[in-house]
Structures are given as C-alpha cells and as structure tokens.
C-alpha cells in the first residue's frame, strides 16, 4: 500500500517602501499543493495571494491589513485504489 503523499511549494515576496523610513507595505505570493492517498483520492490546489498594509499612524505601528486570495481546487476519486469484498 502506498502511503499518503503531500507536496507543497510556496513563494512569498514582501514589498517594502523605498526611502529613508522604509517599512513593510505588503506582499504577493503563490501556493501549489498536491495530495494523493492510497485509496485513489487526489487533490490539487493552486492559489495567488496578495496583501497590503494601510498605515494609519505615522509611526507605522498601527495598520489595517487587506488580503486577497484567488485559487482553484481540483479533487478526483479513482475507484482503482479501492478494495472490494469480492477481491478476498
């Protein structure tokens, strides 16, 4: 029996403001995840992510953060991995 397998790749790129008082403004990223079970179930996820920090104080210690994630998920079931009573 094959074990449960999960693979994931993730990338995050932060965005910093230019200038003398550089601070974190947000970032962008992406994720890809693939999972496979021994019973024939497979799942694939892919997404793009973005975040923005709105600084509401001059010290940049108080923020409102907005985020957005867009993605797609595909799930499949293959009956070839199942075991039926007639096989025994």
C-alpha angles and dihedrals in degrees: 000000000000116000125239108278126202126180125181137177121189132179127187124182116189122212119218127189116247122235142059095311099041114183138171111276101174140284150231132232149157137219132200120186130179124185128182128184127199092243093066099266114137129179129186124188128185126176144168119215135194133178134184128194114213106201110215097180130051091237090062089227093112116062142166109212123205122194137184130190125186120183151145131230127198121189126183135181120202115194090206089086095055124101116220129199091244089065093068 
